[in-house]
Amino acid sequence: MKKALYFVVLLVVGVVGFGIYFLYQALPLANGYTSKYICSQVFLADQDPESVLKLEVKPEHPLFLLVDYKVDRDQQTVTTGGFGFLNPMTALYRKGFGCTLLVDADRDELLVQAKGATPQPKPNLTMTWPEGEALDLDSISEEVQKDKLQKVLNDAFVEPGPDTMRNTRAVVVAYKGRIIAEKYHPDFSWRDPMLGWSMSKSVTTALVGLLVKDGKLDIMAPAPVAAWSGDSRNRITLDQLLRMSSGLAFEEVYAPLKDATNMLYGHKSMADFAASKPLAAEPDTVWSYSSGTANIIARIVKDKTGGTLASFNNFARRRLFDRIGMFTAIIEPDASGSFVGSSYMYASARDWARFGLLIQNDGVWQGERILPEGWVKYATTPTPAAPIGEYGAMFWLNAGSKNNPENREFPKLPADMVYLSGHNQQITAIIPSRNLIVVRLGVTHDNSWNDETFISDILRCLPLP
């Protein structure tokens, strides 16, 4: 009996000890996610923090139920702590840059990074989209089944069950270069920037293309990463990074103590964290989706555009966002001053659609070539190691496998569809054969949303090609 009791006591002590250790290690990540997310939603998207906590943060993970927050509107910060006080983390808002976690950095350091940045211009309210923000819904072709299309959009905002969590925030449908339908949740509008999560990766690819156009980057050359000098990783090319075929080890799992969450919420320099990973496979032999790879690329872009947060911001605005009217677009940076090209771009639904239109038009905007010739084709060509032709250079594809094109991610949708995709069911779908762009933004926490069904329903409202 004494031995059994001793064993039980040891087991209880071990379980409690592990629980305390786990909470100590995991709470900073929970606090970091909560403070960063609420900060962006409050100061950038003008949302109510209590609603954000209830509908968007807590359903992400049971650990977030332990987190309390405080919004300081004077300092423009959000601070969170486990049980209100354990392992506190603070996120700071900077106008034009969104929110950044103060990881191994203080407020003054981050404010200095923002000096010299070009302010965001105001949208044109008189010209018709995509040149401006006015819509001309009265001149839509009679071939479009407008009433049926509006019902599809309305249904996208309906919860199919009492406990489902679709949380659709915005839908925009553009056909033949014009918006033909849109709808928003009552708390959102066409003006509001919304988080694209991993849709940011495709925009990062476009920024690389601009530097290729300028002759500042050669994607077939070894990636300019100083940490790899002198070891086997110095063979990795920028092309292999873009195609997620670098061979670098990175655990793309969003859970406590995993690489992806550790990078996003536990490190000052996300690029340094990702670049520190060893090779897990020979370059160009394995396709492995990695947000770490995207942030290595983001830092390369920052370095090639002047090396500062402000110089990068000015480059992105001057060469991409302002050129195509994406005036709400912001890619939030980490505490080191490098933009988080994997995950943190905010833009209005209409601006996400503008980017989709740029891609649909082969990188040309209103007759002016923005991206270099051939860049869109490169970015939307399946990387050889992707099993079913589902990935290019940080764009998702519906191409299908080489031997069986019907074996693809969305078999009911056209094979030429390319798309930006992000956590919580964000999508910007581009279907050139149908002249169609569909943007859906939301905070979905379950399996109640289906992109294939939604886009198929929209296609049935349009004339056949």
N, C-alpha and C positions, 0 to 999 in steps of 0.2 A: 504493500500500500504506500509506504514511504517513497519508494522508487517511482511509482506511478504519479504520486502527488508532485514529486520533484520534477518529473518530466513535464507535467501539465504547467507547473509554474514557469519552467524554462520556455515552454512553447508560448505561453501568454506574454512573457517578457520579450521574447523574440518578435512576436507579432506586433506588439505595441512599439517596440524599438524600431522595427522596419517601418511602421506607419508614421512615426515621428520623423524618421529619416526621409521617407518619401515626401511627406508634406513640406519638410524643410527644403528639399530639392525642387519640388514641383510648384510650390506656391509663388516663387518669383516669376515663373512662366505664366501662371494664371493671372497674377497681378499685372504683369506686363501686357498680356493680351487685353485685359479689361481696361486698363488705363489708356492704352494706345487706341483701342477701338472706340471707347466712349469719347475720348478727346476729339478724334476725327469726326465722329458723327455729330457732336455738339457744336464745335467751332467751325468746321468746314461745311457740314451739311445741315446745320441749324436744327438738329433734332432734340427731342426731349430726353434727357439722360435716363430717367426712370423707365421710359418705354424702351429705350435701347437696351438697358440692362435686362429687362424682363423678356423681351421678344427676340433679341439678337445675341446677347452674351450668354446668359444662363443656360439656354438649351445646347450650347456648344459642347459643354463637358460638365459632369457632376462636380468637378473641383471648383468650378466658377461659382457654385452656390455658397462657397465660404468667403467670397470676396466682397468687401464693401468699398465704396468710392467717395471721393470729395471733389467737386468741381470748384475751382477758383477762377471766376470770370475776370477778376482784375489782373491776375498773373497769367491768365489763359493756360491753365494747367489742369490736369486731372491726376489725382493721386489715389492709389488703391492699396489695400493691404488685406491679407488673410485674416478673417475675424475682425477686420478693421485696423489692425496694427502690425501683423506679422509680415516681414519681408516687403516693406512698402516699395512701390514703383511709381514714378511720375512721368507723364507725357506732357510735352510742351507744344503749344500751337504757335506757328509763325505764319503770318499772312503771306500767301503765295507759295507756301511750302507744306501746308498741312501740319500734321503732328509727328513728333519724334520722341521716342523713349530716351530718357536721360540715363543711358547705360555708360558708366565710367566717364561721364561728362556732366558739366553744370550748365545752368541757364545762360550765363554770359558767353560761354564757348559757342553755344548753338546760335545765339543772336549775332555773333560776329560772322558766322558762316553765311548768313543771309544778306550781308551788306553788298550793295552793288548789283542786286538782281533787278531785272526788268519787270515792272508791274504788269499784271494781267490786264489786257484791254477789255473794253465792254463790248458785248455782242451788238450786232446790227439788227434792230427790231423792225426795220421796214422791208428789207430785201427778203425774198422767199428762200427757204432752206433748199440747198445747203449753203448758199451765199450768206444768208441771214437767218433770222429766227421766225419770220412770218411763214404761215402755211396757207396753201391754196387747195383746200380739200374739195372745193366746188367743181374744179376742172378735172377731177379724176376720171379716167376713161370709163365709159359705160360697161366695158368688158369686165371690170372689177366688180365683184359682188359685194358692194359696200356694206349692206346690212348684215350679211352673213359674216363678213370680216370683222365687223364691230362686235358681233356676238362672240367670236373666237377670242377677241381681246378681253371682253367683259368676263368671259369664263375663266380667263387666266388669273383673275383676282378673287375668284371664289374658292373657298376652302372646301374640298370634296368630302371632308369628314369632320366630325366634331373635334378631333384631336390632331388633325393634320397641321403642318406648319409650312405651307408654301411661301407665305409672306411676300408675294409679288409686289415690287415697288414701281416698276416702269416697264412698258413695252412700246417699242417703236418699229414700224414696218415701213421700209422705203422700197419703192418699185420704180424702175426706170429712172433712177436718180432723184426721185422726189418722195417725200413722206406722204403716204396715203392713209395712215392711221396711227394713232398713238393713244396711250392711256396711262394714268398715273394713280398710285395710291393717294388717298386724300392728304396725307402728310408730306407728299412730294410733288414736284412740278418739273417742267422742262428745264428750269434754271438750276436745279440741284445737282451738284456732283455726287456720283455714287461709286462705291468701291467695286472695282473690277476683279480684285484678287489676281489670279494668274492670267487674266486677259492682258495684264501689264507686260507679260513676256513678249507678246507679239509686237507691242509698241517699241519695246527695247530693240527688237530685231530691225524695225524701221530706222531707229536712230543709228544703229550700226551701218545700215545701208547708206545713210547720209555721209558718214565718215569714209566709207568705201568710195563713194562718189567724189569726195574731196581728195582722195589719194592718201588719206591718213591711216587707213587700215587695209591690210591684205589678209583676207580670211583664210587663205591657204598657208599662211606663214604661221610659225609657232606663236601661240598667244603670248602677248607681252605681260607676263606675270612674274614679278621679281622673285617671289618666293620659290619659284620652280627652277631657278638658275642652278645648273650643276647637278640636277637629278633627273630621273627618268621621265618626270612629268613635263620637262621642257620640250618634249616631242608633240605635246597636245596642241593642235591648231585651233584657231578661233572658229573655223568651220565646224570642227568636231564639237566644240562647246555649244555652238548654236543648234546643232542637230541632236544634242543630248547623247552624244556618242563618245564622250571624252574618256570613259573608263574610270573616272574618279568615283571613289566611294562616297555615297551620300544617301541617307535614309529618309526618303520622302514620306514620312509618317507624321501626322499631326496629332501628337499625343505627348504628355509629359515625358521629359528626359529623352526625346528623340531629336535627330539632327535638325529637322525643319523648324520645329518650335524653338529649340535651343538657339538656332541662328537668328530667328526673327525677334525673339524676346529676351535673349540673354547675352548678346554680344554687341559691342560698340561698332565694330566693323564686320558686317555680314560677309563681305567679300573675303576678308582675311580668314574667317572661320571656314568658309567653303574651300578656299584655296589650300588650307592646311591638310585637307583630306588626302590620303594616299591613293594610289592606283589600285582599283579592284579588278580591272581587266585591261587588256591591251586596247589602246585607243582605236576607235572605229570598228570594234568587234561586237559591242553590246549596246543596245539602246536602253537608257535608264533615265526616266524623267526626273529632273532635279532642279529645285528652286535655288540650290546652292550655285549651280552652273550659271543660272541667269544673273545672279548677283556678282559673280566674277566678271561677267560680260559688262554689267552695269558700271563697275568700277573702271574697266578699261575705257568705256565711253566717257566717263567723267574725266579720266586722265588725259584723253585725247581732245577734250574740249576746253582745256585750260587748267584742269586740276583742282578746281574749287566748286563748291555747290552753286555759287552764284554764276560762275562761267558756264557750268552745265545747264543751269536753268535758262540762261539767256540763249544758249544754242538751241535747246529744245523748243523754246517759244519761237525764236526767229526762223528756224529752218523747218519746223513741222507744225506745231500747234497753231500758231497765228496764221501761217500760210493757208491752212485749210479751215480756219474758223473754229478751232477747238479751244475756245476761250475759257472754258471751265476746267480744262485739263490740268491736273497737278500730279506729279509722281513724288510721293513723300520720301524723304531721306532717312538714313540711319544716323546715329550720333556721330559717326566719323565724317559725315557730309557727303556720302555717296548715295545716290538715289536707289531705292529698293525696286530694281527692275523686275523682280520676280513677282511682286504681290501688291504694291501699294499705290497703284494709279487710281485716282478719282476723276470722273468726268460725267457730264450729263448724258442721259440716254441718247440725245440727239448728237452729242459729240462722239460717242462710241460709234454711232451710225456713220458719222462723217469719216471716221477712220476706216470703217468697213467699205465705204464708197471709194476711198483712195485705193484700197487694195483691189476692189472689183475693177477699177479703171487702170490697173497695171502701174500704179504709182504716179499717175498723171492727175492733176487737179485743174479743172477749168482750162484745159489746153496746155498747162505748164507742167513739165516733168519735175516732180518732187524727188522721188526715189530713182536711183540709177536704172537704166534700161536693163532688164533681165533680173532685177532684184526680187520682184514679186514671184517670178517663176522659180527662182532659186529657193525662196522661203517656203513655197508651197509644193515643192517636189518631195515625195516621200524619202526619208532617210533609209538607206538599204537595210539597216538592222531593225527597223520598226516592223513588228510581226504582221500587221494587216494594213500596212501603208497609212497608218494613222497619224504620222507626225512628219513635219518638214523641219524648218529652222525656226523653232518656237512658234509655229502655227500648227493647229490640229487639222487633220485632213479626213476625208471620207472616201479615200481612193480605193481601199480594199487591197487584199493580198495580190501578189503578182500572178499567182496561179489560179486564183478564184476571185475576181473583182466583186462578186456578190458577198464575199466574206468581209464585210466592213462594219464600222461602228454603228451607222444608221442605214440599214439596207433599204428602208422605205424612202430615203431622201436621195437626191441626185449625187452621183459619185464625184462631181466637180465641186461640191460644197467644201469650203474651207472655213475654219471658225476659230474665234478666240473663246477660251473657256476658263471659268474661274470657280473657286470654292463657293458653296451655297447656290450652285446652279446659275451662275452668270454665263451668258453666251452672246456673242455677236457672230451671227451666221451670215456667210456671203455665198450666194449661189449664182455665179455668173450666167449659167445657161437659162436662168429664169429672171435675170435682172433684179434680183431680190436681196435685200438685207433685212435681217430680223435681229433686234436687240431685246433681250429679256434680262432684267436686273431684279434681284430679290435676295432674301435671306432664308433660304429653304433648309430646314434641319432634318428632313426625312426623305422618303422616296415618293412623295406625292406629286412631284413635278416630272414631266417627261418631255424633253426637247423634241424628240422625233415626232411625237403625237402633235405637239403644238405647231411645229413648222409645217407638218403635213396638212394640218387643218388650214393654215394660211395659204398654202399652195393651191388648195382646192377652191379658194376664192378668186384665183387669178386665171387669166386666159392661158391656154396651153401654148407653148412656144411654136 
